[in-house]
Amino acid sequence: SPVFGRFEDKELIAISSYTIWNDTIGFPDVFVKKEFRGKGYGKQVVSKSTHDILENDLIPVYRTLEKWSSSVGLAKTLGYTKYAKTYLLELEK
């Protein structure tokens, strides 16, 4: 799948792509460099991924953990609605 990036002074600061599952669903992912978070760059690149998912007749599904409030907020601003709960299980070594 394509990769969408946001640059600031020739530096890549945010990136989004998506994973296709079962030729039906597109799961967007996002990474924003720590010092650039909270400025809307993640929203910009995930918006592009989501648009591309829809353009390819896939269902966009944004996955995150509830404890990552900024990621939850990003999804909400793009119109994603909560339909399931995800748990992160950390195993002890």
Salt bridges, closest charged atoms under 4 A:
GLU8 OE1 - ARG6 NH1 3.65
GLU11 OE2 - LYS33 NZ 2.41
GLU35 OE2 - LYS33 NZ 3.84
GLU55 OE2 - HIS51 NE2 3.84
GLU66 OE2 - LYS82 NZ 3.19
GLU66 OE2 - LYS85 NZ 3.80
